[in-house]
Amino acid sequence: MQRTQHDWIPGALIAALFLLCVTPAVGDNHANAAAAGSKPTVLITGANRGLGLEFARQYSAEGWHVIATARNPERADQLEALPVEVAPLDVADPASVDALANSLDGRPIDLLINNAGIFPRTGSIEEIDFDDYSRTLAVNTVGPVRVTRALLPNLRASEMKTVVNITSRLGSIALTGNGVFYGYRESKAALNMFTKILANELKPEGFTCLTIHPGWVQTDMGGENANLTPQESISGMREVIATVGPEKTGTYWSYRGEEVPW
């Protein structure tokens, strides 16, 4: 008997319903960084050395597309040796930030790690060099604000919508117990406040905004006597990033996954 057009419609509907039932849904797990079949993208500032370089190394090894920035890419030999996309960026230079944003126009960025920073060792108030002080605030505080604002369209177009600001325990007002490191500590305390404000503003859009203390790490900034290797610090911070989702936006963490008092 020849089938009419209407004879096969119920069968097709049943098949479609069956597929919907047996096909697993993609959940809202924070670790699902990008749509199936595509690589998640992370942009890391200050990636030519130290923590930024190790972030680039570990994320690229895990299959992420890494956009790694450096003020002078031509001198970033270790970074250039990695399978990453290297881009020039000076976070304290508005023209440089705008140039980066223009070059990335239309490209989703799942995770932004504002890592670039400087650490002047100022022991007492009499030792403050105000040019140095202003530079520290420009790089450590205003820089992440400038970069985040410029890349907000890219973050909004992504799956994760995550901003991570690398802070320090020295930026915690509650844990301040001595009178050293003027400028640096203020810059990180202000960065923490920026993170909290940003989290409140972007929470309705499903963003996750975190500030993370990396520990005392064996880098040019931390020195050779530090108790952590870059590999240990970055592995810990990556675990925090992977597990802390939008419900915890606006929080302050250590690399060990412990919340830090403001």
VENSUL-V558040 format. One record per helix or strand. SS is the DSSP state (@ for helix, = for strand). FROM is the first residue (numbers start at 1). LEN is the number of residues. If there is no record, write none. Layout:
ss:from:len
SS:FROM:LEN
SS:FROM:LEN
This chain:
ss:from:len
@:9:14
=:41:4
@:50:12
=:65:6
@:73:3
@:77:4
=:85:4
@:94:10
=:111:4
@:125:3
@:130:21
@:152:5
=:162:6
@:169:3
@:184:22
=:208:6
=:217:1
=:228:1
@:230:14
@:246:3
=:251:4
=:259:1
